[in-house]
Amino acid sequence: MTDYDRQIKLMADEIYREKVLRARAQSVEEKLALGADLYVYATSITLAAIRDQHAGWTEEQVRAELRRRIALSRRLERSDANGAR
């Protein structure tokens, strides 16, 4: 590992540590609000991707595909939590 690599790793570790400390200092309300913001952001990106992939689809079809993907994700998370593959 070069000196440069060590410096980058040290900086990355420090940034991660600061993020963890900030997160620990947040109230439950702040954490929930950020979680909601992240969900809205991720949903908007996914909707844009679906629209791009299926340019001829109606908004109803796009939203149905989003719901399908979210349901699939939840099923996969549950199966992972139960140890099933």
C-alpha positions as CSV (number, residue, x, y, z in Angstrom):
1,M,0.0,0.0,0.0
2,T,1.4,3.4,-1.0
3,D,1.6,6.4,1.2
4,Y,-1.2,7.9,-1.0
5,D,-3.4,4.9,-0.4
6,R,-2.8,5.1,3.3
7,Q,-3.8,8.7,3.4
8,I,-6.9,8.1,1.4
9,K,-7.9,5.2,3.7
10,L,-7.3,7.4,6.8
11,M,-9.5,10.2,5.3
12,A,-12.2,7.7,4.4
13,D,-12.1,6.2,7.9
14,E,-12.4,9.7,9.4
15,I,-15.3,10.7,7.2
16,Y,-17.1,7.4,8.1
17,R,-16.4,8.0,11.8
18,E,-17.8,11.6,11.6
19,K,-20.9,10.3,9.8
20,V,-21.5,7.7,12.5
21,L,-21.1,10.3,15.2
22,R,-23.5,12.7,13.5
23,A,-26.1,9.9,13.0
24,R,-25.8,8.9,16.7
25,A,-26.4,12.5,17.7
26,Q,-29.6,12.8,15.7
27,S,-33.0,12.6,17.3
28,V,-35.4,9.8,16.3
29,E,-37.5,12.4,14.5
30,E,-34.6,13.6,12.5
31,K,-33.7,10.0,11.5
32,L,-37.3,9.3,10.5
33,A,-37.4,12.5,8.4
34,L,-34.2,11.6,6.6
35,G,-35.5,8.1,6.0
36,A,-38.6,9.5,4.4
37,D,-36.6,11.9,2.3
38,L,-34.4,9.1,1.1
39,Y,-37.4,7.0,0.2
40,V,-38.9,9.8,-1.8
41,Y,-35.6,10.4,-3.6
42,A,-35.1,6.7,-4.4
43,T,-38.6,6.4,-5.6
44,S,-38.2,9.4,-7.9
45,I,-35.0,7.9,-9.4
46,T,-36.7,4.6,-9.9
47,L,-39.7,6.2,-11.6
48,A,-37.4,8.1,-13.9
49,A,-35.6,4.8,-14.8
50,I,-38.8,3.0,-15.5
51,R,-40.0,5.8,-17.7
52,D,-36.7,5.7,-19.6
53,Q,-36.9,1.9,-20.0
54,H,-40.6,2.0,-21.1
55,A,-41.0,5.3,-22.9
56,G,-44.4,4.3,-24.3
57,W,-46.0,3.5,-21.0
58,T,-48.7,5.5,-19.3
59,E,-48.1,7.0,-15.9
60,E,-50.4,4.3,-14.5
61,Q,-48.2,1.6,-16.0
62,V,-45.1,3.2,-14.7
63,R,-46.5,3.4,-11.2
64,A,-47.7,-0.2,-11.3
65,E,-44.2,-1.3,-12.2
66,L,-42.8,0.7,-9.3
67,R,-45.3,-1.0,-7.0
68,R,-44.3,-4.4,-8.4
69,R,-40.6,-3.7,-7.8
70,I,-41.2,-2.5,-4.3
71,A,-43.3,-5.7,-3.6
72,L,-40.5,-7.8,-5.0
73,S,-37.9,-6.1,-2.9
74,R,-40.0,-6.7,0.2
75,R,-40.4,-10.4,-0.6
76,L,-36.7,-10.7,-1.2
77,E,-35.9,-9.0,2.1
78,R,-38.3,-11.3,4.0
79,S,-36.8,-14.4,2.4
80,D,-33.3,-13.2,3.3
81,A,-34.4,-12.5,6.9
82,N,-35.8,-16.0,7.1
83,G,-32.6,-17.5,5.7
84,A,-34.3,-18.8,2.6
85,R,-32.7,-18.3,-0.8
